Amino acid sequence: FALYIYDNKDICIYSHQWTRTERARTPENVKEEQKLMIGLLKAINSFVIKTAPSDDAVFNSYTTSTYKLHYFESGTGLKFVITSDPKTPSLANELRQIYSDLYVQYISKNPLYELGTPITSSFFLHSVDTFVKGLKSF
């Protein structure tokens, strides 16, 4: 499992990995992975918009042989992405919960949080960790 949160300017403000086999995790590798992820999301969203039969089509997830990517975008442009085992059922509701119950509570309502900066709130970090580890598919 890995969770990424991007702000409305596509800056990664949070990322954490739980169960992926670790390879050399240098800061450069992490930054590169974050850039690749947002590039992938932009490309998929663009593809969906251009090929969908209606204007209300939304990208939620895709599956490969090794992982499943789940996606939620808030009305304000925040992007929440979680990767899981390919057999995991949709985590769309869980991503909405992370946004509404954790992000809004510990980040949006925090007067000390500066938009566009990495999330460092210990309450948020602990709550996300507990939430993800509590998922049935974790």
C-alpha positions in Angstrom: 0.0 0.0 0.0 1.1 3.5 -0.8 -0.8 6.8 -0.3 -0.2 10.1 -2.1 -1.9 13.4 -1.7 -1.4 16.2 -4.2 -2.6 19.8 -3.8 -4.5 21.7 -6.5 -1.2 22.7 -8.1 -0.1 19.1 -8.4 2.5 19.3 -5.6 2.8 16.2 -3.6 2.1 17.2 0.0 2.0 13.7 1.5 3.2 10.3 0.5 3.8 7.1 2.6 4.3 3.5 1.7 3.3 0.6 4.0 3.8 -2.8 2.4 5.8 -2.4 -0.8 9.1 -4.2 -0.9 11.7 -1.5 -0.3 14.4 -0.8 -2.8 16.8 2.1 -2.4 14.5 4.8 -1.1 16.6 7.9 -1.6 14.9 11.3 -1.5 15.6 11.6 -5.3 13.8 8.3 -5.9 10.8 9.4 -3.8 10.6 12.8 -5.7 10.9 11.0 -9.1 8.1 8.6 -8.1 5.9 11.5 -7.0 6.4 13.2 -10.3 5.7 10.1 -12.3 2.5 9.5 -10.3 1.1 13.0 -11.0 2.1 12.7 -14.7 0.3 9.4 -14.9 -2.8 10.8 -13.3 -2.9 13.8 -15.6 -2.5 11.6 -18.6 -5.3 9.2 -17.5 -7.6 12.0 -16.7 -7.0 13.7 -20.0 -7.6 10.4 -21.8 -10.9 9.8 -19.9 -12.1 13.3 -20.7 -11.2 13.0 -24.4 -12.6 9.5 -25.0 -15.6 9.3 -22.7 -19.1 9.3 -24.3 -20.4 11.9 -21.8 -19.0 14.9 -20.0 -19.6 13.4 -16.5 -17.1 10.5 -16.9 -14.7 10.2 -13.9 -11.5 8.2 -13.5 -11.7 6.1 -10.3 -9.2 3.3 -10.6 -7.2 1.0 -12.8 -5.6 -2.4 -12.3 -2.4 -4.1 -13.4 -1.1 -7.6 -12.7 0.8 -6.3 -9.7 -1.2 -3.4 -8.2 -4.5 -1.5 -8.3 -4.5 2.3 -8.2 -7.5 4.1 -6.6 -8.1 7.8 -7.2 -10.3 10.5 -5.7 -10.2 14.2 -6.5 -12.0 16.7 -4.2 -14.0 19.7 -5.4 -11.0 21.9 -4.6 -8.6 19.9 -6.7 -6.9 17.8 -4.0 -5.9 14.4 -5.4 -5.9 11.3 -3.2 -4.2 8.2 -4.6 -3.8 4.8 -3.0 -2.2 1.8 -4.5 -3.1 -1.7 -3.3 -3.1 -5.4 -4.2 -4.8 -5.9 -7.5 -7.6 -8.0 -6.0 -8.6 -5.2 -3.6 -12.2 -3.9 -4.1 -12.7 -0.2 -4.8 -11.3 2.1 -2.2 -13.2 5.1 -3.5 -15.2 5.5 -0.3 -12.1 5.1 1.8 -10.3 7.9 -0.1 -13.3 10.1 0.4 -13.1 9.3 4.2 -9.4 10.2 4.3 -10.3 13.5 2.7 -13.4 14.4 4.7 -12.6 12.8 8.1 -8.8 13.2 8.3 -7.6 15.8 5.8 -10.4 18.3 6.5 -10.2 17.7 10.3 -6.4 17.9 10.8 -5.1 19.9 7.8 -7.8 22.2 6.4 -8.9 23.3 9.8 -5.4 23.8 11.1 -4.5 27.5 11.1 -0.8 26.6 11.2 -0.8 24.6 8.0 0.6 26.5 5.0 -1.0 25.4 1.7 1.5 23.7 -0.7 3.8 22.5 2.1 4.4 18.9 3.1 1.9 17.6 5.7 3.7 17.1 9.0 0.7 17.0 11.5 1.3 14.1 13.9 -2.4 13.8 14.4 -3.0 13.4 10.6 0.0 11.1 10.2 -1.1 8.8 13.0 -4.8 8.9 11.9 -3.9 8.0 8.3 -1.6 5.2 9.4 -4.3 3.7 11.7 -7.0 4.1 9.1 -5.0 2.4 6.3 -3.8 -0.4 8.6 -7.4 -1.0 9.6 -8.6 -1.6 6.0 -9.9 -5.1 5.4 -7.6 -5.5 2.4 -4.4 -4.3 4.2 
